[in-house]
Amino acid sequence: MNENQKRGSFSGTLGFVLAAAGSAVGLGNIWRFPYLAAKNGGGLFLLVYIILALTFGFALLSTEIAIGRKTNQGPLTAYGKLNSKWSFLGLFSSVVPIIILPYYCVIGGWIVKYMIAFLNEDMLGTTADGYFGGFITSPVFPIVFFVIFLFFIALVVYKGVNSGIERLSTILMPILVVLMIGIGVFSLFQNHTDGSVTRTGLDGLKIYLIPNFEGLTFKKLLTVIFDAMGQLFFSISVAMGIMVAYGSYVPKKTNLLKSVNQIEIFDTVVAMLAGLMIIPTVFVFQGQEGLSAAGPSLLFVSMPKVFNAMGGIGSLIGIAFFLMVLFAAITSSVSIMEAIVASFMDKFKMTRQKATVVVTVIALVLGLIVCGGYSFYYFELTLPNGSIAQVLDIFDYISNYVLMPITAILTCILVGWVIKPQAIIDEFTANGEKFPRRGLYIVMVKFVAPVMLVFLLLQQMFNFIK
Ligand code: PFF
């Protein structure tokens, strides 16, 4: 067996694109993108997001995928292979997925629970808030569902790149898109009367799509830009070691530029579909106020309330919705586990099977700590950005808000100033392909992206522009 066969590889471009898109399309697309769009002037946010995706996002995603393919290594060893003095960066980008995997799987467990709850209709007669609170503070059930979810993810990664990850993504991603389109269309035809006001899905659609420049100040515009940048950064799964790991499994004949474009388009279209699905529905049943929920409270409280308010069909839509969310969470979790497994295989010369078992045990221990944060040792901590946190939020803050921007800044410095952007461009043009956005890429990676990331880091850490 040669080195490549041992590490595994995608069978071709489609498998890679779907797996990478599967990673990119995750909870962020569903529980944050629609909320940010509604909060930030609808179409205005979409416009800023697309511009950033084509410039900032394009540069970061291209860089990581090329680093993976060029070095043929997982994140832990890839950076050191580019320049031995920069091995420490591998450590940064491997710590991030180690922190994220456990809590993402805890949330994955909550999703499984909710899908079953809609199947059994066992939420009927309870308030959605009470149901969620009761569930996550239970000392047993969240752990059970977390373990089920984690073991499923581990099984996929254990099976390997080709027969595990790639096969899973080629099945789940098309179903996910079909479910989203179905629920999205359904949501447009909803209407609901509250006292004397009738709200329709189309009114909600207008809030989402039509740019709202009303009361737009410079400060507000800055908030829109930061929100879009932070969201994009998280959404394309960069600075988590994932794209380096997946890049290392991309066949040499694959056209990287086309793949990067397709991944970004896929991720953005799905985020927009999520908005189409969520904004009109929430608006119809809860009015403008409902649109201020994001994250777990959107997914596990607001949406269930909406489904309950729909009457008979609500439980069916609820099942479809949580199935779709589950698929998004599975393919992202698989990718984050793979980032760690790839690192362990390359660094410690472990077999995939052994690395998967080790990583699962680590995630299990950390995940139990996360679950316990809502029950055994519940506490509230105020973070430097002002939000109140439990264990899960602390993990999220350290990884997303601190380590990820730092990893990305350092990656830009390494590529922009040490190994030079041409090294990445060469990987893109290895088979004689064209790289038309060469100038843009160089300017982005050397100057614009690192500067923007420094501001993003400060904003996310301290929330100074409120
Ligand atoms: N792009 C993913 C999302 O939007 O949710 C980011 C991600 C988070 C990927 C966590 C993987 C993961 F485990």
Boltz pocket constraint, residues with backbone or C-beta under 6 A from the ligand:
constraints:
  - pocket:
      binder: B
      contacts: [[A, 23], [A, 24], [A, 25], [A, 26], [A, 27], [A, 28], [A, 29], [A, 100], [A, 101], [A, 104], [A, 234], [A, 235], [A, 236], [A, 237], [A, 332], [A, 333], [A, 335], [A, 336]]
      max_distance: 6.0
